Amino acid sequence: MKKFFLNIVNLDRRWIFLMVAIVVSVPLFIPSNPPIVPARPVQELYDFIDALPEGSTIMVCFDYSPDSLAELNPMGRAICRHAFSKDINVIGMAFAWPSGSGLGQEVVSSAAKEYDKVQGKDWVYFGYKVGFAQMIIGMGKDIVKTVQADYRGESLKNMELFQEVKNYDDVSIVIVLAAGGTVQTYIYFVNTMYNRPVSAGVTAVMAADYYPYLQTGQLIGLLNGMKGAADYEKLINIKGLGTRGIPSQNWAHIMIIILIVVGNIAYLLEKKQTK
């Protein structure tokens, strides 16, 4: 056994990479039903949207790039599915990251197609617009005047949705899906300046920074990484990529813990042998 641990020290790291690849990949092809208990912040956002009356409007901001889509795309899809199932209108946008524009468009449009929603009436996607902070501030006064056109270049003036939705006063909540520091910008302006509800979904590594905003009431709910996406999918009873990814994430975490323990034992034994 001692020899085994000492040999671990000299193990080619490529074998470790291979083991991690196997542990992550296999659960993706073997269906499983991991126990998922939605966290309270996820439940809070779900309950808020679920309580909205038909015809309400929510805004979903896709502030991330392709390297973070594994965690954030499932969140956006679950939220849009929930909204459309309740006949709630969705406005999507990607003002912070040009590379996120196509990601958000696919998420919103595919969810809308599932529920036979009409573009311009039930949903609109702005895409990317230059001037991130200025756009957020401007929409608090006049969305049509600030944004002017959707991602296709179609004028918002003639769209049925914007006959009723003029500014944030007509938007029930702004939900920010972010892989960077843009959540604070929405809190500062949408919540603090215009006194409108804001929520967020962020990558797992960022989540700890936003729990204080939950405590102050500046955020209504918070989705934390892939677990947050899986929690929301559990609440809407639709298994998506978040739920499918949880087994891989769980096994990867278990393997990392095992490697840390084995590595420390090997280090202590090697240190003892050199004395």
N, C-alpha and C positions, 0 to 999 in steps of 0.2 A: 504493500500500500504506500509506504514511504517513497519507494522508487517511482510509483505512478505520479505522485504529486510533484516530485522533483523533475520528472520528464515534462510535466505541464509547462514549466517555466520556459522550456526551449521549443514549445509547440509552435509550428509555423502559423502565423496569424491567419493565413488563407484558409486553414481548416476551420477556424472560428467563424470566418465570414461565411463559409459554406454551411456550417451548422445553423447559423442565424437565418440564412436564406431558406433552408429547408423548413425550419420551425415556423417562419412567417408564411411560406407559400402553401404548405400542406393544408392548413385549416381553411384556406380560401376555396379549396376544391372538395372539401369534405363538409357537407352541411351539418350544422350544430345549432343548438338552442341555448346559448349561454344565459344564465339568469341576469336580467337587467332590472335594476331598481332605480327609477328616475330620481335624480338629485333634486333637492328642493328648489334651487334657482331655475332649473329647467321646467319644473312643474309650474312655477310662478309665471313664466312667459307663456306656456301652453294655456294656463287658466285665463290669462289676460286676453289672448287672441280668441279663445273659445267662447268668452263672454261677450265678444263684440257682436252687435246686431248685423244682419244682412245689409249689404250695401256700404259697409264701412270700408276704409282704405288704409292699408299699411304700406310702409316704404321699406324696402330691403336693399342695403348697400353692400356691394361685393368688393370689398377693399383688400384684395389679395391677388397673388399671381399663381401660375400653375404649380409651383413647388409646394403650395399649401392646400391644393384642392382636395387632397385625400381626407383632410379633416373638415374643411369648410364647405365644400360642395354638398355633402350629404345634409349638413345643417340647412342650407338654403333650400334644397329640394324638399325636405320635410316641412319646413315652415310654409313654403308656397303651396304644397299639397294640402296642408291644414287650412290655410286661408281660402283656397279655391273650393274646398269641400264645404266650407261654411258660407259660400257666396260672398266672400270678402275680396275687394279689389286689391291688386298688387302693383306697386310702382317700383321698378328695379333700376339700379344705376351703379356705375363703377367710376366715380369721379377721381379717386385717389391713385388707382393703378391702371394705366392703359392696357396692360397685359391681362387684366381681370375682366375687361369688357366682354370678351367672347364667352368667358366662363359663366358669367351671370346671365347673359342672353340665353344660353343653352338651358340653364337651370329653370329660369322663369318660363320660357316658351314651351319646354317639354312638359312641365307641370300643368301649364294652361291647356295644352293639347289633351292631356289625360282627362280633364274635366270640361272639355268643350267650351273654353272661355274665349271671348272675342277680343282681339287686340284693338286698343283704342277705346274700348268700352269697359272691359273687365280687367285689363292689364296693359301696362305701358312700360317699355324699357328705354331709359335714356342713353345707356352706354357711357362712354367716357367723354367728359367735358373738361376743357382747360380751366384752371382757376379753382382748385379744390375748396378752400375756405370761403372764397367769395361766393361760390355757387351755393354752399350750405347756408350762408347768411342771407343771400338774395332770395332763396326759396321760402324763407320765413315771411317774406313780404308778398311775393308774387312768383309762383312756380312757372307759369307760362312765359312771363316776360323774362325771367332769368334763364331758363333752359331753352326755350324757343322750339326745339325740335327733338324728336326721338332719335334712336340709333340709326334709323333708315333715312333720316333727313326730313321726315314728315312733320309738318307744323303741328304743335300741340293745340293751337287755337280751334281747330276743327274737330278735335277728338271729344267724344261724348263724356269721357271720364272727367275732363277738365272744365266741363260746364258746371260741375259741382265742387271740384277740388281746386281751391284757389291758392292756399298756402298751408303751413303746418297746422293751422287751426282745423283743417278738414282732414288731417291725417291722424289716425288713432295712435300709431306708434311708429317710431323709426328704429329699425333693427340693423345693426352694423355687424357684418361678418368680416373680421379683420385679421391680418397677419402682421400688422404694424401698429404704430401708435395713433391711428386715426380715431379710435373710439373716444379719446378725450376731447377731440375737436367737436364731435357731435354732442358730447355732454356739455361742453362749454357754451355752445351756441344754441342747439336745438332745445336742450333741457333748461340750461340756466338763463339764456337770453329770451327764448320764446316759451319757456315753461311747458314743454311738450314731453310725453313719455319717450324714453330711449331704452333699448335693450341691446345686447351684444352676444356674439358668438366668436370665440377666439381660439387660436391654437393652444394646445395644452400647456406649452412652455410659458405662455403669456398670462394664463388665467389668474394666477395669484395676485397680479397687479390690480385686478378689477373687483375683487371681493369688497374692498372698502367702499366702492361706489354702490354696491348692493346695500350695505349697512346704512348709508346715508339716504337711500331711496332715489339716487340719481340714475340708477339702472333698475329696470324691472326685469329680473331674471338674467341668467347668464348660461350660455352653452360652452362647456369646457372640452375642447378637443373632440376626438372621435367618440369618446364616451358621451359627451353632450349630444352629439348627433344620434347615437344609438338610443339614448334616453328619450329623445323627442320622437324617434321612429316607434319606440315602444308605446308612447302615449297616443299616437295617431294610428297605431296598430297596422303599420306598413313596414315590412322588413326591407331596408335599403342597404346601401354600401356601408353605413355606419354600423349596423348590426352585424353584417358579414365580416367587417374588419376587426371587431372586438376579440374574437378567438385568437387571431394572429397577434394582436397587440398583447393579449394576456400571456400567451406562450412565450413571446419575445421577452416580456418582463421577467417571467419565471427563469428563463435561460440566463438572462443578464445577472439575476441574483445568484444563481448557481455558479456562474463563472466568477463572480466577485468573491464568493466564499472559497471556492477552490483555489483561486489565484492568491488569496491571502494566506491560506494554509500552506501552499507551495512556497510562498515568500518566507514565511516563518521557519519552515523546515530547512530551506536553503540557507537562511541566515544562521540558524543553529548549527548547521553542518560546517559552515566556514569558520566558526569560532574555534 
